[in-house]
Amino acid sequence: SGSTTLTTATALSDGSVAVAYQDTEILPDPDPGQYNAGDDTSVANGQYTGTGDGNLVIEITTGGVYGAAWATITCPDPSSPIGPINITGGGVLNIPTIGITITFTDGGDGILIAGDTWSFPVYEDKGKFVIIE
C-alpha cells in the first residue's frame, strides 16, 4: 500500500468537485453534495494514508452550528467508518487516522444539516500526477 497526496478538493454548490492530486489514479466521482439541504461547502486537505481506492464520504450525523455538529466518515479503508467526530467552532473536521482534514465554509444559514454529505475521491499511490479542474 502507498499514500496519495490530496492537495485540494472543493465540493461546489452545484454538486461538482474541483480537486488536485499528487501521485494518483483518477476514478469516476459521484455527485458530492448534490442533494444537500444545507448551503455549506467543504475543502479536503492532507495526505490520504488509508488503503484502497474509492470515495471518502463525510456525513453530518448531528446537525447544528460549528462546534456542536458531528460527522461520521466512511472511506475505502477497512477501518471505516470513523467517528462520530466533532466539527470545531472554526469549521474544521480533523481525521488523523487517515491523514485528512476537512474545512467547512458556511453558506449563510449558520448550521450544518444532519444527513448532508460530501464525497471526495481518494486513492492509494499509483505513481501518477493528475490535476482535475
C-alpha positions in Angstrom: 0.0 0.0 0.0 1.1 3.6 -0.6 -0.2 7.0 0.0 -1.8 9.7 -2.1 -1.4 13.5 -1.6 -4.7 15.2 -1.9 -3.6 18.8 -2.5 -7.1 20.4 -2.7 -10.6 19.3 -3.2 -13.6 21.6 -3.1 -17.2 20.5 -3.1 -19.1 23.1 -5.0 -22.7 24.1 -4.5 -23.7 22.8 -8.0 -22.7 19.3 -6.9 -19.4 19.2 -8.8 -16.0 18.9 -7.2 -12.7 20.6 -8.0 -9.7 18.5 -6.9 -6.0 18.3 -7.3 -4.0 15.2 -6.5 -0.3 14.2 -6.3 0.6 10.6 -7.3 -2.9 9.3 -8.0 -5.0 7.4 -10.5 -8.4 9.1 -11.1 -11.6 7.0 -10.9 -15.2 8.2 -11.5 -16.5 10.6 -8.9 -20.1 10.7 -7.6 -22.1 13.9 -7.3 -20.9 15.2 -3.9 -23.3 17.4 -2.1 -25.8 17.4 -5.0 -28.8 16.8 -2.8 -27.7 18.5 0.4 -30.3 20.5 2.3 -27.7 22.9 3.7 -25.6 25.5 2.0 -22.1 24.7 3.3 -19.2 23.9 1.1 -16.1 21.9 2.1 -12.4 21.5 1.2 -10.3 18.4 1.9 -6.6 18.7 2.5 -3.9 16.3 3.6 -2.2 13.1 2.6 -4.5 10.2 2.4 -2.8 7.4 4.4 -5.7 4.9 4.2 -5.8 1.9 1.9 -7.9 1.3 -1.2 -9.3 3.4 -3.9 -12.7 4.9 -3.6 -14.7 7.7 -2.0 -14.2 9.4 1.3 -17.7 10.3 2.4 -18.4 12.8 5.2 -21.9 12.7 6.6 -23.3 15.1 9.2 -24.7 12.8 11.8 -25.6 15.5 14.3 -26.5 18.8 12.8 -26.0 22.2 14.4 -23.7 25.2 14.5 -19.9 24.7 14.1 -18.7 23.3 17.4 -21.9 21.4 18.1 -22.2 19.4 14.8 -20.7 15.9 14.5 -19.8 13.8 11.4 -19.1 10.2 10.5 -16.6 9.4 7.9 -16.7 6.4 5.5 -13.7 5.5 3.4 -12.4 2.5 1.4 -10.0 1.8 4.3 -11.0 -1.3 6.3 -11.2 0.7 9.5 -14.2 2.6 8.1 -16.5 4.1 9.4 -14.7 6.6 11.6 -16.5 8.8 14.1 -18.6 10.5 15.0 -16.0 13.3 15.2 -16.9 16.9 16.3 -16.6 19.7 13.8 -14.8 22.5 15.6 -16.1 26.0 16.1 -13.8 27.0 13.2 -15.5 24.5 10.8 -12.6 22.0 10.9 -13.1 18.2 10.9 -9.7 16.6 11.6 -9.4 12.9 10.7 -5.9 12.0 11.8 -6.3 8.2 11.4 -6.4 8.7 7.6 -4.4 12.0 7.3 -7.2 14.2 6.1 -8.6 17.5 7.3 -12.0 18.8 6.0 -12.7 22.5 6.4 -16.3 23.6 6.0 -17.4 27.1 4.9 -20.8 28.3 6.0 -23.0 29.3 3.1 -25.0 31.7 5.2 -27.5 29.6 7.2 -25.1 29.2 10.1 -25.6 25.5 10.6 -24.7 22.1 9.3 -27.7 19.9 8.5 -27.9 16.3 9.7 -27.8 13.9 6.7 -25.9 16.2 4.4 -22.9 14.5 2.8 -19.7 15.4 0.9 -17.7 12.9 -1.1 -14.0 13.1 -2.1 -12.3 10.5 -4.2 -9.2 9.1 -2.5 -6.6 6.7 -3.9 -3.5 4.8 -2.9 -0.2 5.9 -4.6 -0.3 4.9 -8.3 2.8 6.8 -9.3 1.0 9.4 -11.5 0.4 13.2 -11.2 -3.0 14.4 -12.1 -4.9 17.7 -11.6 -8.6 18.0 -12.3 -10.2 21.4 -12.6 
